[in-house]
């Protein structure tokens, strides 16, 4: 970012990072590194790995490059994230390694890219994020969370349990109630969590029995999604063929306003 007095903001680890086992991001203003421990909480209720669970670590490692150079009194927020998935994340307790790099900066914008690899160095996913700075109303920090809620979710055996989510009846979507434990340093639901829930919703809409797996997701953040309110994710199937499916997923707050919109592309696994 362009500024006379850039301020290097420290990395704020919140409940979302703890739940997804994401380490602090290190590096400088052009390159970032972090790690993520895997486990059964990255899979659905049937033991199938959910690719969208990489959203938090990818959002963190890319976004911190821009946040770290944000002028005092401002904060960097994601406006778009695009991820391409190459393989399922492991759920065996191994460690994934994520690295990021700056692609470009403007006066109030930033574009960063990243990739995540497994313990053997094989590519799991890659992507990019676009951010812009906004004035701070309150200083960023780790929101207060219930230790009971955090510890309960840390024992989760699936991503649905970890999110505290439920599948909506009839509509085929996803919903979860007020969840400060899923907040970012500004008290809104972490952008990576919103991406994760959107991917789960989109993939489920095409039916796991058909063998579809998410190959990419593009999510746009339209407005903040407060963590102290319930949130819903509704799918709309745009196309479903024998080998390719596309689903649009809309996240809405309690007022019915759209917070995010995502396009999930899935391919049939043969």
DRENLOVO-130887 format. One record per residue (C-alpha): residue number from 0; residue in one letter; chain; x, y, z. Coordinates in Angstrom, 2 decimals. Example, Ala and Ser with C-alpha at 12.3 -4.5 7.8 and 13.67 -1.06 7.14 Angstrom:
# residues 2
i: 0 | aa: a | ch: A | east: 12.30 | north: -4.50 | up: 7.80
i: 1 | aa: s | ch: A | east: 13.67 | north: -1.06 | up: 7.14
END
This chain:
# residues 270
i: 0 | aa: x | ch: A | east: 0.00 | north: 0.00 | up: 0.00
i: 1 | aa: x | ch: A | east: 1.18 | north: 3.58 | up: -0.60
i: 2 | aa: x | ch: A | east: 1.54 | north: 5.53 | up: 2.61
i: 3 | aa: x | ch: A | east: 3.87 | north: 8.06 | up: 4.22
i: 4 | aa: x | ch: A | east: 3.67 | north: 6.17 | up: 7.50
i: 5 | aa: x | ch: A | east: 2.94 | north: 2.50 | up: 6.87
i: 6 | aa: x | ch: A | east: 2.32 | north: 0.51 | up: 9.99
i: 7 | aa: x | ch: A | east: 3.31 | north: -3.15 | up: 10.24
i: 8 | aa: x | ch: A | east: 0.29 | north: -4.74 | up: 11.87
i: 9 | aa: x | ch: A | east: 0.92 | north: -7.89 | up: 13.87
i: 10 | aa: x | ch: A | east: -0.96 | north: -11.04 | up: 13.00
i: 11 | aa: x | ch: A | east: -4.12 | north: -11.42 | up: 15.08
i: 12 | aa: x | ch: A | east: -4.91 | north: -15.06 | up: 15.81
i: 13 | aa: x | ch: A | east: -8.62 | north: -15.45 | up: 16.61
i: 14 | aa: x | ch: A | east: -10.89 | north: -18.37 | up: 17.34
i: 15 | aa: x | ch: A | east: -11.10 | north: -19.16 | up: 13.62
i: 16 | aa: x | ch: A | east: -7.35 | north: -19.80 | up: 13.43
i: 17 | aa: x | ch: A | east: -7.46 | north: -21.95 | up: 16.55
i: 18 | aa: x | ch: A | east: -10.33 | north: -24.05 | up: 15.23
i: 19 | aa: x | ch: A | east: -8.71 | north: -24.59 | up: 11.83
i: 20 | aa: x | ch: A | east: -5.28 | north: -25.11 | up: 13.45
i: 21 | aa: x | ch: A | east: -3.64 | north: -22.28 | up: 11.47
i: 22 | aa: x | ch: A | east: -0.31 | north: -20.92 | up: 12.75
i: 23 | aa: x | ch: A | east: 0.61 | north: -17.23 | up: 12.79
i: 24 | aa: x | ch: A | east: 1.62 | north: -15.82 | up: 9.41
i: 25 | aa: x | ch: A | east: 5.28 | north: -14.82 | up: 9.20
i: 26 | aa: x | ch: A | east: 7.33 | north: -13.11 | up: 6.48
i: 27 | aa: x | ch: A | east: 7.56 | north: -9.60 | up: 5.10
i: 28 | aa: x | ch: A | east: 5.53 | north: -7.25 | up: 2.90
i: 29 | aa: x | ch: A | east: 6.11 | north: -9.38 | up: -0.22
i: 30 | aa: x | ch: A | east: 6.10 | north: -12.99 | up: 1.01
i: 31 | aa: x | ch: A | east: 4.15 | north: -14.82 | up: 3.70
i: 32 | aa: x | ch: A | east: 4.33 | north: -18.28 | up: 5.26
i: 33 | aa: x | ch: A | east: 2.14 | north: -20.30 | up: 7.59
i: 34 | aa: x | ch: A | east: 1.15 | north: -23.88 | up: 8.39
i: 35 | aa: x | ch: A | east: -2.07 | north: -25.75 | up: 9.08
i: 36 | aa: x | ch: A | east: -2.47 | north: -29.01 | up: 10.97
i: 37 | aa: x | ch: A | east: -4.99 | north: -31.39 | up: 9.40
i: 38 | aa: x | ch: A | east: -7.46 | north: -33.74 | up: 11.04
i: 39 | aa: x | ch: A | east: -10.97 | north: -35.24 | up: 10.85
i: 40 | aa: x | ch: A | east: -12.53 | north: -31.81 | up: 11.41
i: 41 | aa: x | ch: A | east: -11.71 | north: -31.02 | up: 7.74
i: 42 | aa: x | ch: A | east: -14.22 | north: -33.64 | up: 6.52
i: 43 | aa: x | ch: A | east: -18.01 | north: -33.78 | up: 6.40
i: 44 | aa: x | ch: A | east: -20.22 | north: -36.06 | up: 8.47
i: 45 | aa: x | ch: A | east: -19.49 | north: -38.95 | up: 6.09
i: 46 | aa: x | ch: A | east: -15.71 | north: -38.60 | up: 6.28
i: 47 | aa: x | ch: A | east: -15.30 | north: -36.89 | up: 2.89
i: 48 | aa: x | ch: A | east: -12.65 | north: -34.12 | up: 2.97
i: 49 | aa: x | ch: A | east: -14.11 | north: -30.65 | up: 2.30
i: 50 | aa: x | ch: A | east: -11.90 | north: -28.55 | up: 0.07
i: 51 | aa: x | ch: A | east: -13.36 | north: -25.27 | up: 1.28
i: 52 | aa: x | ch: A | east: -11.78 | north: -25.89 | up: 4.70
i: 53 | aa: x | ch: A | east: -8.62 | north: -24.39 | up: 3.17
i: 54 | aa: x | ch: A | east: -10.36 | north: -21.00 | up: 3.11
i: 55 | aa: x | ch: A | east: -9.13 | north: -19.73 | up: 6.48
i: 56 | aa: x | ch: A | east: -5.45 | north: -20.53 | up: 5.93
i: 57 | aa: x | ch: A | east: -5.49 | north: -19.15 | up: 2.37
i: 58 | aa: x | ch: A | east: -7.32 | north: -15.98 | up: 3.39
i: 59 | aa: x | ch: A | east: -4.84 | north: -15.47 | up: 6.25
i: 60 | aa: x | ch: A | east: -1.63 | north: -16.03 | up: 4.31
i: 61 | aa: x | ch: A | east: -2.69 | north: -13.79 | up: 1.41
i: 62 | aa: x | ch: A | east: -4.49 | north: -11.08 | up: 3.32
i: 63 | aa: x | ch: A | east: -1.71 | north: -10.47 | up: 5.81
i: 64 | aa: x | ch: A | east: 0.61 | north: -9.19 | up: 3.05
i: 65 | aa: x | ch: A | east: -1.77 | north: -6.29 | up: 2.48
i: 66 | aa: x | ch: A | east: -2.81 | north: -5.82 | up: 6.12
i: 67 | aa: x | ch: A | east: 0.82 | north: -5.60 | up: 7.16
i: 68 | aa: x | ch: A | east: 1.33 | north: -2.48 | up: 5.02
i: 69 | aa: x | ch: A | east: -1.97 | north: -0.76 | up: 5.81
i: 70 | aa: x | ch: A | east: -1.67 | north: 2.82 | up: 7.11
i: 71 | aa: x | ch: A | east: -2.52 | north: 3.51 | up: 10.73
i: 72 | aa: x | ch: A | east: -6.25 | north: 3.99 | up: 11.21
i: 73 | aa: x | ch: A | east: -7.18 | north: 1.64 | up: 8.36
i: 74 | aa: x | ch: A | east: -7.74 | north: -2.09 | up: 7.92
i: 75 | aa: x | ch: A | east: -7.55 | north: -4.31 | up: 4.85
i: 76 | aa: x | ch: A | east: -10.64 | north: -6.36 | up: 3.96
i: 77 | aa: x | ch: A | east: -11.06 | north: -8.97 | up: 1.25
i: 78 | aa: x | ch: A | east: -13.39 | north: -8.07 | up: -1.59
i: 79 | aa: x | ch: A | east: -12.77 | north: -11.25 | up: -3.62
i: 80 | aa: x | ch: A | east: -11.06 | north: -14.61 | up: -3.17
i: 81 | aa: x | ch: A | east: -10.56 | north: -17.20 | up: -5.90
i: 82 | aa: x | ch: A | east: -9.28 | north: -20.70 | up: -5.13
i: 83 | aa: x | ch: A | east: -8.48 | north: -23.56 | up: -7.50
i: 84 | aa: x | ch: A | east: -8.42 | north: -27.01 | up: -5.92
i: 85 | aa: x | ch: A | east: -6.07 | north: -29.72 | up: -7.16
i: 86 | aa: x | ch: A | east: -6.64 | north: -32.39 | up: -4.49
i: 87 | aa: x | ch: A | east: -8.52 | north: -33.05 | up: -1.26
i: 88 | aa: x | ch: A | east: -6.86 | north: -31.80 | up: 1.92
i: 89 | aa: x | ch: A | east: -5.57 | north: -34.72 | up: 4.00
i: 90 | aa: x | ch: A | east: -7.31 | north: -35.49 | up: 7.29
i: 91 | aa: x | ch: A | east: -4.53 | north: -37.62 | up: 8.80
i: 92 | aa: x | ch: A | east: -2.89 | north: -35.14 | up: 11.14
i: 93 | aa: x | ch: A | east: -0.17 | north: -34.12 | up: 8.68
i: 94 | aa: x | ch: A | east: 0.86 | north: -30.48 | up: 8.24
i: 95 | aa: x | ch: A | east: 0.06 | north: -28.34 | up: 5.20
i: 96 | aa: x | ch: A | east: 2.35 | north: -25.44 | up: 4.26
i: 97 | aa: x | ch: A | east: 0.99 | north: -22.24 | up: 2.73
i: 98 | aa: x | ch: A | east: 2.99 | north: -19.46 | up: 1.12
i: 99 | aa: x | ch: A | east: 1.90 | north: -16.18 | up: -0.46
i: 100 | aa: x | ch: A | east: 3.34 | north: -13.37 | up: -2.56
i: 101 | aa: x | ch: A | east: 2.29 | north: -9.87 | up: -3.55
i: 102 | aa: x | ch: A | east: 1.00 | north: -9.46 | up: -7.10
i: 103 | aa: x | ch: A | east: 0.35 | north: -5.73 | up: -6.97
i: 104 | aa: x | ch: A | east: -0.47 | north: -2.76 | up: -4.77
i: 105 | aa: x | ch: A | east: -2.36 | north: 0.46 | up: -5.25
i: 106 | aa: x | ch: A | east: -3.06 | north: 3.42 | up: -2.99
i: 107 | aa: x | ch: A | east: -5.88 | north: 1.59 | up: -1.24
i: 108 | aa: x | ch: A | east: -5.90 | north: -1.86 | up: -2.84
i: 109 | aa: x | ch: A | east: -3.80 | north: -4.98 | up: -2.98
i: 110 | aa: x | ch: A | east: -3.69 | north: -8.23 | up: -4.93
i: 111 | aa: x | ch: A | east: -1.94 | north: -11.32 | up: -3.56
i: 112 | aa: x | ch: A | east: -1.53 | north: -14.94 | up: -4.62
i: 113 | aa: x | ch: A | east: -0.83 | north: -18.13 | up: -2.69
i: 114 | aa: x | ch: A | east: -0.49 | north: -21.88 | up: -2.83
i: 115 | aa: x | ch: A | east: -0.75 | north: -24.66 | up: -0.28
i: 116 | aa: x | ch: A | east: 1.15 | north: -27.95 | up: -0.42
i: 117 | aa: x | ch: A | east: 1.08 | north: -31.16 | up: 1.60
i: 118 | aa: x | ch: A | east: 3.92 | north: -32.68 | up: 3.63
i: 119 | aa: x | ch: A | east: 5.40 | north: -34.19 | up: 0.45
i: 120 | aa: x | ch: A | east: 5.33 | north: -30.86 | up: -1.39
i: 121 | aa: x | ch: A | east: 2.38 | north: -31.79 | up: -3.63
i: 122 | aa: x | ch: A | east: 0.08 | north: -28.94 | up: -4.63
i: 123 | aa: x | ch: A | east: -3.32 | north: -29.02 | up: -2.92
i: 124 | aa: x | ch: A | east: -4.68 | north: -25.62 | up: -3.96
i: 125 | aa: x | ch: A | east: -3.69 | north: -22.20 | up: -5.25
i: 126 | aa: x | ch: A | east: -5.48 | north: -18.89 | up: -5.52
i: 127 | aa: x | ch: A | east: -5.58 | north: -15.13 | up: -5.26
i: 128 | aa: x | ch: A | east: -7.29 | north: -12.44 | up: -3.23
i: 129 | aa: x | ch: A | east: -8.13 | north: -8.80 | up: -3.81
i: 130 | aa: x | ch: A | east: -8.32 | north: -6.46 | up: -0.84
i: 131 | aa: x | ch: A | east: -9.07 | north: -2.82 | up: -0.14
i: 132 | aa: x | ch: A | east: -8.49 | north: -0.68 | up: 2.91
i: 133 | aa: x | ch: A | east: -11.30 | north: 0.79 | up: 4.98
i: 134 | aa: x | ch: A | east: -11.23 | north: 3.22 | up: 7.92
i: 135 | aa: x | ch: A | east: -11.18 | north: 1.62 | up: 11.36
i: 136 | aa: x | ch: A | east: -14.03 | north: 2.33 | up: 13.73
i: 137 | aa: x | ch: A | east: -12.50 | north: 0.21 | up: 16.49
i: 138 | aa: x | ch: A | east: -8.97 | north: -1.15 | up: 16.84
i: 139 | aa: x | ch: A | east: -8.54 | north: -4.73 | up: 15.59
i: 140 | aa: x | ch: A | east: -8.00 | north: -7.52 | up: 18.07
i: 141 | aa: x | ch: A | east: -8.92 | north: -11.04 | up: 19.03
i: 142 | aa: x | ch: A | east: -12.64 | north: -11.03 | up: 19.96
i: 143 | aa: x | ch: A | east: -13.56 | north: -12.49 | up: 23.34
i: 144 | aa: x | ch: A | east: -14.88 | north: -16.03 | up: 22.94
i: 145 | aa: x | ch: A | east: -16.31 | north: -18.59 | up: 25.28
i: 146 | aa: x | ch: A | east: -13.62 | north: -21.09 | up: 26.26
i: 147 | aa: x | ch: A | east: -16.37 | north: -23.69 | up: 26.64
i: 148 | aa: x | ch: A | east: -17.55 | north: -23.09 | up: 23.06
i: 149 | aa: x | ch: A | east: -14.00 | north: -23.09 | up: 21.70
i: 150 | aa: x | ch: A | east: -12.99 | north: -26.28 | up: 23.51
i: 151 | aa: x | ch: A | east: -16.20 | north: -28.02 | up: 22.46
i: 152 | aa: x | ch: A | east: -15.60 | north: -27.20 | up: 18.80
i: 153 | aa: x | ch: A | east: -11.95 | north: -28.24 | up: 19.03
i: 154 | aa: x | ch: A | east: -13.25 | north: -31.75 | up: 19.76
i: 155 | aa: x | ch: A | east: -15.32 | north: -31.75 | up: 16.55
i: 156 | aa: x | ch: A | east: -15.18 | north: -34.82 | up: 14.31
i: 157 | aa: x | ch: A | east: -16.46 | north: -33.00 | up: 11.22
i: 158 | aa: x | ch: A | east: -16.46 | north: -29.55 | up: 9.65
i: 159 | aa: x | ch: A | east: -20.21 | north: -29.26 | up: 10.32
i: 160 | aa: x | ch: A | east: -19.61 | north: -29.74 | up: 14.05
i: 161 | aa: x | ch: A | east: -16.66 | north: -27.34 | up: 14.00
i: 162 | aa: x | ch: A | east: -18.78 | north: -24.61 | up: 12.40
i: 163 | aa: x | ch: A | east: -21.72 | north: -25.36 | up: 14.67
i: 164 | aa: x | ch: A | east: -23.77 | north: -25.57 | up: 11.48
i: 165 | aa: x | ch: A | east: -26.96 | north: -27.32 | up: 10.42
i: 166 | aa: x | ch: A | east: -28.25 | north: -28.28 | up: 7.00
i: 167 | aa: x | ch: A | east: -31.43 | north: -26.35 | up: 6.23
i: 168 | aa: x | ch: A | east: -34.50 | north: -28.39 | up: 5.48
i: 169 | aa: x | ch: A | east: -35.89 | north: -28.32 | up: 1.98
i: 170 | aa: x | ch: A | east: -33.68 | north: -25.52 | up: 0.66
i: 171 | aa: x | ch: A | east: -30.54 | north: -27.68 | up: 0.75
i: 172 | aa: x | ch: A | east: -28.46 | north: -24.94 | up: 2.31
i: 173 | aa: x | ch: A | east: -26.50 | north: -24.38 | up: 5.49
i: 174 | aa: x | ch: A | east: -27.03 | north: -22.20 | up: 8.52
i: 175 | aa: x | ch: A | east: -25.39 | north: -21.44 | up: 11.82
i: 176 | aa: x | ch: A | east: -26.23 | north: -19.21 | up: 14.73
i: 177 | aa: x | ch: A | east: -24.26 | north: -16.42 | up: 16.42
i: 178 | aa: x | ch: A | east: -20.61 | north: -17.56 | up: 16.47
i: 179 | aa: x | ch: A | east: -18.09 | north: -15.06 | up: 17.91
i: 180 | aa: x | ch: A | east: -15.59 | north: -17.93 | up: 17.88
i: 181 | aa: x | ch: A | east: -15.61 | north: -17.73 | up: 14.05
i: 182 | aa: x | ch: A | east: -14.88 | north: -13.99 | up: 13.96
i: 183 | aa: x | ch: A | east: -12.00 | north: -12.09 | up: 12.41
i: 184 | aa: x | ch: A | east: -10.16 | north: -9.29 | up: 14.28
i: 185 | aa: x | ch: A | east: -12.98 | north: -6.86 | up: 13.39
i: 186 | aa: x | ch: A | east: -15.69 | north: -9.03 | up: 14.97
i: 187 | aa: x | ch: A | east: -17.21 | north: -10.19 | up: 11.67
i: 188 | aa: x | ch: A | east: -17.30 | north: -13.79 | up: 10.47
i: 189 | aa: x | ch: A | east: -13.88 | north: -14.68 | up: 9.06
i: 190 | aa: x | ch: A | east: -13.80 | north: -14.48 | up: 5.25
i: 191 | aa: x | ch: A | east: -12.26 | north: -17.95 | up: 5.07
i: 192 | aa: x | ch: A | east: -15.13 | north: -19.37 | up: 7.12
i: 193 | aa: x | ch: A | east: -17.66 | north: -17.81 | up: 4.73
i: 194 | aa: x | ch: A | east: -15.76 | north: -19.36 | up: 1.81
i: 195 | aa: x | ch: A | east: -15.71 | north: -22.73 | up: 3.56
i: 196 | aa: x | ch: A | east: -19.45 | north: -22.73 | up: 4.23
i: 197 | aa: x | ch: A | east: -20.17 | north: -21.61 | up: 0.67
i: 198 | aa: x | ch: A | east: -18.12 | north: -24.46 | up: -0.80
i: 199 | aa: x | ch: A | east: -19.84 | north: -27.02 | up: 1.43
i: 200 | aa: x | ch: A | east: -23.24 | north: -25.67 | up: 0.40
i: 201 | aa: x | ch: A | east: -22.41 | north: -25.61 | up: -3.30
i: 202 | aa: x | ch: A | east: -20.88 | north: -29.09 | up: -3.38
i: 203 | aa: x | ch: A | east: -23.76 | north: -30.59 | up: -1.38
i: 204 | aa: x | ch: A | east: -26.31 | north: -29.09 | up: -3.81
i: 205 | aa: x | ch: A | east: -24.92 | north: -31.31 | up: -6.59
i: 206 | aa: x | ch: A | east: -25.24 | north: -34.42 | up: -4.41
i: 207 | aa: x | ch: A | east: -22.22 | north: -36.27 | up: -3.14
i: 208 | aa: x | ch: A | east: -23.65 | north: -39.51 | up: -4.57
i: 209 | aa: x | ch: A | east: -22.96 | north: -38.19 | up: -8.07
i: 210 | aa: x | ch: A | east: -19.24 | north: -38.03 | up: -7.30
i: 211 | aa: x | ch: A | east: -18.79 | north: -34.29 | up: -7.85
i: 212 | aa: x | ch: A | east: -15.81 | north: -32.54 | up: -6.22
i: 213 | aa: x | ch: A | east: -15.23 | north: -28.79 | up: -6.06
i: 214 | aa: x | ch: A | east: -12.53 | north: -27.67 | up: -8.50
i: 215 | aa: x | ch: A | east: -12.80 | north: -23.92 | up: -7.86
i: 216 | aa: x | ch: A | east: -14.64 | north: -21.27 | up: -5.91
i: 217 | aa: x | ch: A | east: -14.87 | north: -17.52 | up: -6.48
i: 218 | aa: x | ch: A | east: -16.41 | north: -15.54 | up: -3.65
i: 219 | aa: x | ch: A | east: -17.20 | north: -11.81 | up: -3.47
i: 220 | aa: x | ch: A | east: -17.66 | north: -10.04 | up: -0.14
i: 221 | aa: x | ch: A | east: -20.41 | north: -7.43 | up: -0.41
i: 222 | aa: x | ch: A | east: -20.85 | north: -6.37 | up: 3.21
i: 223 | aa: x | ch: A | east: -19.60 | north: -7.42 | up: 6.66
i: 224 | aa: x | ch: A | east: -21.28 | north: -10.45 | up: 8.21
i: 225 | aa: x | ch: A | east: -21.47 | north: -9.86 | up: 11.99
i: 226 | aa: x | ch: A | east: -20.49 | north: -12.90 | up: 14.04
i: 227 | aa: x | ch: A | east: -23.14 | north: -12.18 | up: 16.69
i: 228 | aa: x | ch: A | east: -26.00 | north: -12.94 | up: 14.28
i: 229 | aa: x | ch: A | east: -27.27 | north: -16.10 | up: 12.56
i: 230 | aa: x | ch: A | east: -26.27 | north: -16.56 | up: 8.93
i: 231 | aa: x | ch: A | east: -27.67 | north: -18.70 | up: 6.11
i: 232 | aa: x | ch: A | east: -26.19 | north: -20.08 | up: 2.88
i: 233 | aa: x | ch: A | east: -28.57 | north: -20.85 | up: 0.00
i: 234 | aa: x | ch: A | east: -27.56 | north: -22.69 | up: -3.20
i: 235 | aa: x | ch: A | east: -28.85 | north: -22.21 | up: -6.74
i: 236 | aa: x | ch: A | east: -27.81 | north: -24.78 | up: -9.34
i: 237 | aa: x | ch: A | east: -26.82 | north: -22.97 | up: -12.53
i: 238 | aa: x | ch: A | east: -25.71 | north: -26.03 | up: -14.48
i: 239 | aa: x | ch: A | east: -25.55 | north: -29.73 | up: -13.84
i: 240 | aa: x | ch: A | east: -24.18 | north: -32.01 | up: -16.52
i: 241 | aa: x | ch: A | east: -22.58 | north: -35.41 | up: -16.46
i: 242 | aa: x | ch: A | east: -19.11 | north: -34.10 | up: -15.73
i: 243 | aa: x | ch: A | east: -19.49 | north: -30.45 | up: -14.70
i: 244 | aa: x | ch: A | east: -21.69 | north: -28.58 | up: -12.29
i: 245 | aa: x | ch: A | east: -21.92 | north: -24.91 | up: -11.30
i: 246 | aa: x | ch: A | east: -23.70 | north: -23.62 | up: -8.20
i: 247 | aa: x | ch: A | east: -24.22 | north: -20.06 | up: -7.01
i: 248 | aa: x | ch: A | east: -24.30 | north: -19.72 | up: -3.21
i: 249 | aa: x | ch: A | east: -25.67 | north: -16.65 | up: -1.45
i: 250 | aa: x | ch: A | east: -24.93 | north: -15.86 | up: 2.19
i: 251 | aa: x | ch: A | east: -27.49 | north: -13.66 | up: 3.95
i: 252 | aa: x | ch: A | east: -27.75 | north: -12.07 | up: 7.37
i: 253 | aa: x | ch: A | east: -30.83 | north: -11.92 | up: 9.61
i: 254 | aa: x | ch: A | east: -32.13 | north: -8.87 | up: 7.72
i: 255 | aa: x | ch: A | east: -32.07 | north: -10.89 | up: 4.51
i: 256 | aa: x | ch: A | east: -29.28 | north: -8.78 | up: 3.02
i: 257 | aa: x | ch: A | east: -26.64 | north: -10.48 | up: 0.91
i: 258 | aa: x | ch: A | east: -23.22 | north: -10.61 | up: 2.57
i: 259 | aa: x | ch: A | east: -21.38 | north: -12.80 | up: 0.06
i: 260 | aa: x | ch: A | east: -22.03 | north: -14.44 | up: -3.26
i: 261 | aa: x | ch: A | east: -19.96 | north: -17.38 | up: -4.46
i: 262 | aa: x | ch: A | east: -19.70 | north: -19.47 | up: -7.60
i: 263 | aa: x | ch: A | east: -18.69 | north: -23.06 | up: -6.91
i: 264 | aa: x | ch: A | east: -17.55 | north: -25.16 | up: -9.88
i: 265 | aa: x | ch: A | east: -17.49 | north: -28.93 | up: -9.48
i: 266 | aa: x | ch: A | east: -16.28 | north: -31.76 | up: -11.69
i: 267 | aa: x | ch: A | east: -17.30 | north: -35.39 | up: -11.61
i: 268 | aa: x | ch: A | east: -14.70 | north: -37.74 | up: -10.15
i: 269 | aa: x | ch: A | east: -14.25 | north: -40.81 | up: -12.34
END
